[in-house]
Structures are given as structure tokens and as C-alpha cells.
Amino acid sequence: MGGGAQVDLHGKQALVTGAARGLGASIARRLAGAGAAVVVADVRKDLAQELCDELGRDGLDARFVEMDVRDAAAVAAVFRDLEEAGEAGGAIDILVNNAAVDVSKPIEHLTATEVTRVIETNLLGPMYLCLETYRRMIARGGGHIVNILSTAANRTWTEAGPYAAGKSGLRAFTHTLFKEAQRDCVGIGVTGIIAGGMETPFIMERFPDADVSMLQSPDIVADTVLYALSVPAGSAVSELVVVPRKEPSWP
């Protein structure tokens, strides 16, 4: 893992959304490497299972659960299933809301369907996950929620209307949840991570000619997640920013 944060997550279970590839896969690898049992949540079953098999060959604990974060009922069902699994599954100690989509179009040409897909995935989905997770963490007296944000939560650009709206809304929700956790339970951490451009399929599939020298490795952002989890209980990290040195959209 290099010089990243060191944290022992043995005995903890983490759920990572959008974990089949890209940043989500990097986060899943880091959490599993730190000892956590990782639930790889995604709609891309084949890729997710390949990741679980890879981690299993390394002696790490990972299993796939199919989840469309836009479906509140399906999200709730996953949590019920995990609870019913008892010792084989059990509670989620760490939630990482990473799943996200984008439609890079001028607002003039966006359709209602495209806007709905982006907002449901990037804003409502994480909120559904937080609702299911937070109330359970309150009952247990501890846990940590990490929401992956974006530089678009602070400063937007053209062809990014729905994406910026969703990430800005998620940042506001994250800060509210942080304040409520301070009031409700000192054992619960809530952290938003503003991540700049990364060399992942999320960028490269839409912009194949992107200058990769302007991007950062998703492993750096995954290490930032571990740092958030490593902070002692007496302190709290509400937000972290990690961007490439040449990030054009920050601040």
C-alpha cells in the first residue's frame, strides 16, 4: 500500500457501492487489504465477481451483492439480507458511497431521462444507503460513512449540470449528517471526500484523449478513504480534498 494511512479493519465489514471497477475497486482492495470483509456492491455482476475472486486468491474477504442504488426498496432488501445472514454477514461498519454516473452534454440537449438517471444515482442513491446505514449505526453506537464527492461540488463547468447538482447536493447532505452524528453518537464518523480527476474508466471511456498527466491514480483517493478511517475517535474529519497538482477545476 505504500506510504498510505495504516488502519486495522479486522472484524469490520465494509460496503462499497460502484465497486466493480475504477475508484470503487481501488477502495475495495484497500479496505480488504486492511482486514475488512468487503461487500462489493454493483450492477456489473461479472466485473464485481472477478474482483471478489481476485481478492479471494490473495486471502482477502470479499463478496458480491447486486445493487442498483437508485432502487430504495432494493437497497433496503440488501441490508435486511445482510442482517439475516447473521455471523456470515452481519452489520455494515463502514459504508463508502462511490457509485456515480455522468452525462456530458450541454443543458440544451439533455433529456429528462438523463437528468433523472444522474440525480438518482449520484444523490438519491447515496441518501438511500445513508438512511439504511445511519439508523443501524446509531443503534450499535458506531461506524463510519464515507461519501465520495467531486470538485464539481464546489466549482462546476460546462456540460456538467446534473453531475454538479448531484454532487453539490450530496456534499450538503454529508455535512448535515456529520452535524447530526456529532449530536447523536460520538462513535459515528461521517466524511466527504472531494476527489479530483482520476485515471479511471469513468473519465477515460468518455474522454479517451484526456491528458493522463492531469489526472491522479484512484489508489491515492482510496488511501484517503483509509486515512479518514484511521483518525482516532476523539477527532472527526468532515471533509478531505485530494486532487492532482494540475487539477484545472479546483478551487
Residue, then its C-alpha position, 0 to 999 in steps of 0.5 A: m500500500g505504500g506510504g498510505a494511512q495504516v488502519d486495522l479493519h479486522g472484524k469490520q465489514a465494509l460496503v462499497t457501492g460502484a465497486a466493480r471497477g475504477l475508484g470503487a475497486s481501488i477502495a475495495r482492495r484497500l479496505a480488504g487489504a486492511g482486514a475488512a470483509v468487503v461487500v462489493a456492491d454493483v450492477r456489473k455482476d461479472l466485473a464485481q465477481e472477478l474482483c471478489d475472486e481476485l481478492g479471494r486468491d490473495g486471502l482477502d474477504a470479499r463478496f458480491v451483492e447486486m445493487d442498483v442504488r437508485d432502487a430504495a426498496a432494493v437497497a433496503a432488501v440488501f441490508r435486511d439480507l445482510e442482517e439475516a445472514g447473521e455471523a456470515g454477514g452481519a452489520i455494515d461498519i463502514l459504508v463508502n458511497n462511490a457509485a456515480v454516473d455522468v452525462s456530458k452534454p450541454i443543458e440544451h440537449l439533455t433529456a429528462t431521462e438523463v437528468t433523472r438517471v444522474i440525480e438518482t444515482n449520484l444523490l438519491g442513491p447515496m441518501y438511500l444507503c445513508l438512511e439504511t446505514y445511519r439508523r443501524m449505526i446509531a443503534r450499535g453506537g458506531g461506524h463510519i460513512v464515507n461519501i465520495l464527492s467531486t470538485a464539481a461540488n464546489r466549482t462546476w463547468t460546462e456540460a456538467g449540470p446534473y453531475a454538479a447538482g448531484k454532487s453539490g447536493l450530496r456534499a450538503f447532505t454529508h455535512t448535515l449528517f456529520k452535524e447530526a452524528q456529532r449530536d447523536c453518537v460520538g462513535i459515528g464518523v461521517t466524511g466527504i471526500i472531494a476527489g479530483g480527476m482520476e485515471t479511471p474508466f469513468i473519465m477515460e471511456r468518455f474522454p479517451d484523449a484526456d491528458v493522463s498527466m492531469l489526472q491522479s491514480p484512484d489508489i491515492v483517493a482510496d488511501t484517503v478513504l483509509y486515512a479518514l478511517s484511521v483518525p482516532a475517535g476523539s477527532a472527526v474529519s468532515e471533509l478531505v480534498v485530494v486532487p492532482r497538482k494540475e487539477p484545472s477545476w479546483p478551487 
